[in-house]
Amino acid sequence: MTAMLSRRLVIAAGATGLAAPALAQAWPARPVRVVVPYSAGGGADTVSRILFQRLSEELGQSFFIENRGGAGGTLGANVVATATPDGYTVLYDATAHSANPTLFARLPYDTLAAFRPVFLSAVVPNLLLVNPGVKERTVAEIIAAAKAAPGRIDWASSGNGSAQHLALELFRTMAGIDVSHVPYRGGGPALNDLVAGQIRYFFSNASSSIGHVRGGSLRAIAHTSKTPLDLLPGLPAVADTLPGYEALEWNGVFVPAGTSDAIVARLNAGLNAVIRQPAIRERLQGLAVTVRENTPEEFGAFVRAEIEKWGAVIKAAGIRVE
């Protein structure tokens, strides 16, 4: 462990008034399993490996990634929900964590009760994309085109209930339009059909599609954040046309409920130290990832707000995943 990180962790522990500092210093004493409830190679998997490889080096103990995909992330999440709360099983989840409580009629766990939020590790906007052959060049023109042909314009998503589907439903509600939702089996096939001109519009995770935009095979109309997107300077936000619109994808670190305050604080401090490193920030920014230092309390408030926001969108749209 570097001396700088060690000092930071000690300061963080003192500031939070930990009841069991000896436990915090002892952890991790053996390898830590990080469950990513999605397939290898996706956005969450990629960012988790960047962060936890570096954390392994800093803390001198292995944090190994275990991909447990399926059922919208709920299978892997349940592995962590039912794990011993000793700090040796960690969940690295994404936006679906906040949508699943409403999307699914039944979950094997209570999302708010089963996990302790630790760290918000990545925030990524979507890009509103079109094939370069599409004539619309602004959000206003897309809305006008949809209103001129209600229900007849195809709009792709990465799947029913996916983050891109929710971004579309929020857009559809705020714009007052009716389009034909075309769910794909993941973002890759949707991007391929968009490039081929088989589909007209698509909200895509910026990390997955920035290369297509830079290469000219797709055109970005707008991004879904309320703040400027540094990787595409000058690209307008959807919120410029629909005030208040925001649809972000995020990743975060959770542990089972019952995990000690000492371990939560030490893991949070370690991850904050990792994202302060210029080399890590540069790698994440290259993926269109925004991240800032945050506390477990701040992340917990963020998760609760996301559950409320997307729950309302899901209910209004009548989306359900069985």
N, C-alpha and C positions, 0 to 999 in steps of 0.2 A: 504494500500500500504506500503511496507517496506520502511524504510528510505533510504536504499542503492539504491533501484530502483528509488525512487523519486529524489535523487541527480543525478543519471545517466540521467534521463529524462530531468532535468533542464539543465544539461551540454550539452546534445545533442541539445536541443532547442536553446541554446545560440550559439552553434557552427554553426548552419545552418542559423542563422540570420532570424528567423521567423518573418513574418510581423504581425502575430496575436497571440502572446503568450497567451493572455487571452482565446482565443478559444481553444488552445491546452490544457490549464489547465482545462477547463470546460469539455472537452471530455475525457471519455464517461460519460455522465450524466444519461444514461438509457441503458438497455440491447442492445447488438450489435448482429445482425444476421450474421452468417458466413455460406454462401452458399457453400456446397461441391457438385459439379455437377456430383457426382457418387454415387453408392449405399453404404449403410452402411456396414461396415466390411471390405472394401477394404483398400489398402495401404494409399491412400490420406485421407480417413475418419479416419483411426487409428491414423495417425500422427497429423492430425488437432485437434483431441480430446486431445491428450497429450499436445500440445502447448497451446491451448486456454483455457483448464481447468486451467492450471497454470497461464496464463495471467489474467484470471478472478480473481484468488486469489490475484494476485499482484496489479491489478488496482482497485479492490473492486467493479467491475461491471461485470455482466454476459455476456459472449460471448457464444451464444448458436449455435450449429451446426444444419443446416437444409439441409438434403440430397435431391437434386433435380436432379436425374439422368436422362439420356436419350439423344439420338442423339449425342453420343460421347462427352458429356459434354457441348454441346452448349445450351441446354435448361436452365440449371442452370446458365451458364455464361450470358445468355441474361437477366435473372432476375436481375442480378447485373448491367449489362450494362444500363438498363433502370431505375434503382433505383435512388432515390434522392441522390446526392453526399454530404451527410452530415456526413459520417463516421459510419452510423448505419447499413449499408449493405456492407458486405465484401465478396470477392470471394476467395475461397481456391481451386486453380486449379492445374493441373498437366501437364505432357508432351504433352497431346492432345491439350493444349492451343496453342502450337507452330506448331502443325501439321494441325490443323483444317482449317486455312486460305487457305491451298492448297488442302486439302483432299475434302472439300466441294465446290461444284460449286457456292453455295450462302450461306452466313451466314447472320443472322439478325442484325449483328453488324460488325464494323470494329475493328479487334482485337487490333491494335496498337492505334487507336484513342479513343476507348470506355473505356479503362482501364488505371489506373495508377499503375505501379508495385510498390510494397511496400517492399517485403522481400522474398528472396529465402530461403525456410524453410527446404528443404530436397533434397538430391541427392542420388540416389540408383543405383548401377550397375545392369546389368542383368548377369545371369550365363548361359553359354552354357552347357546344360545338356544332358545326354544320360542315357538310361537304363543300369544298370551294365552288362547286357549281350551283349551289343554292343562292338565289338572288338576295335574300334578306341579309342585311348587314348590321342591324341593330336590334335590341330587345323590343323596341317599339314596333319595328317592322314585323318581327315574329308574332307578336301579339295581334297585330292587324291581320296578318295572314291567317292565323288560327280563327279569328272572329269571322273572317270572310268565308271560311269553310269549316263550320263547327263539326267536330267529331270525325273529320275526314283526313286530318294530317297525322301521320305516324310519328310517334315519339318513343325512342328506345329507352330502356333502363337495364341495369345489370341483373334484374330479377325482381319478382314480386316481393315487395317489402324491403328491398335494398335501399341503401342510402341515396342512390340516384333516383329511385322511384319516389322516395319521400321528398327529395328536392323538386322533382317534377310536380308532385301533388301540391306542395306549398306554392309553387309558381302558378299552377293552374288556378288555385283558389284565389290568390292575390290578384292575378291578371283577369280573372273572370272569363276564362276560355274553356273550351272543350276539345280535347285532342284524343287520339287513339293510342293508348298505352301498349307498347310492344315489349314485353319482358323477355330478356335474353338469359342464357345460362352463364352469366358473368360478364364483366366489362370488356374482356378481350373480343369475344364474338360480336358484341355491339359495335365496338370500334372498327372491326374489320368491315362490317356491313356499311358503316357510315363512310369509311374511306372508299368503298365500292359504289357509293351512291344508292344503296338499297334502302336506306332509312334517312329521314330528313333532319331530325334534331336529336341531341343526346347530351345530358349532363354527365360529365365524366370526371372521375377523380383526377386532379391536376397532375399528381405524380405519375399516373399511368399514361397520360395523353400529351404531356408537354412536348415530348419528342415529335409527335405527329404535327403539332402546331408549328414548331420550329422548322420542321422539314417541309412544310407546305402542303402536306396531304390532307390536313384539316384546317378549318378556320375557327378561331375562337371569337365568339360574339361578346362574351362577358364572363366575369367570374362571380362566385357566389359569396364572397366575403364582404364585410362592410369596410375593410381596410384595403389599401392598394396592394396589388400583387407584384412584388419586386421582380419576379422572373419574367413578367410580361409587362414592362412599363407602359403606361398609357391605356391599358385594357380597361374598359369601364366595368363597373360593378352592376349586377342586376338591380341592386338597391338604388342606383341612380335613376332608374325608371320606375321601380316598385319600392318606394321607401320602406325600410324596415326588413326587407327580404334578406335572409342569410341562411345558408345551408352548408354547414361545415362537416367534414369528416374528422374524426379524432381517434386517437389511441390513448390508452391509459393502463396503469398498473394497479392491480387489486390484490388483496390477500384475503383468506377466509376470515369471516367474523370470528372474533375471539383471539386473533393474533395480538400480541402485546403491543402497547404503545411504544415500547423501546425498539422493537423490531421495525415497526412502521416508520418511526422517526429516522432510524439508521438507514433504511432502504430509501426513503425520500431524500435524505441528505446526500447519499451516494449518487443518486440519479441527478439531483440538482448540480452536483459537482461535475458529473460527466457532461451535461449539456452546456456548462460554462466553457468547455474546452473548444478553442477556435476550430480545430480540425473536425470535431464532431458537428459543430454548428454549420460548417461549410458543407459537409456531406448531407446533412438534413435539408439545408436550404436548396441544394441541388435537386432534391426530390419535391420541392415546393412545400416543404414542411416548416411550419412555424412552431417554435417552442420557447417557453420562458420559464424561469424559476417559479415554482408554486408549492403550496403546502397541501397536506392531505385534506385540510378543512376547505381550502379553496376548490380543490378538485371535487370533493364531495358535493359542494354547493352547485358546481357546474353539472355534475351528473344528474342531480335532482331536477335542475332546470331543463336539461335535455330530455329527460323522461317525460316531463310535463309538456314540453313543446311538441315533441314528435308523437306523443300519445294523442294530443288533440288533433294533429294532422291525420293520423291513422284512423281515428274514429270518424272524423268528418268525411274521409274518402271511403270508408267501409272496407279497408284492407284487412285481410285475415290470412294467417298462415297456419295450417293445421299440422 
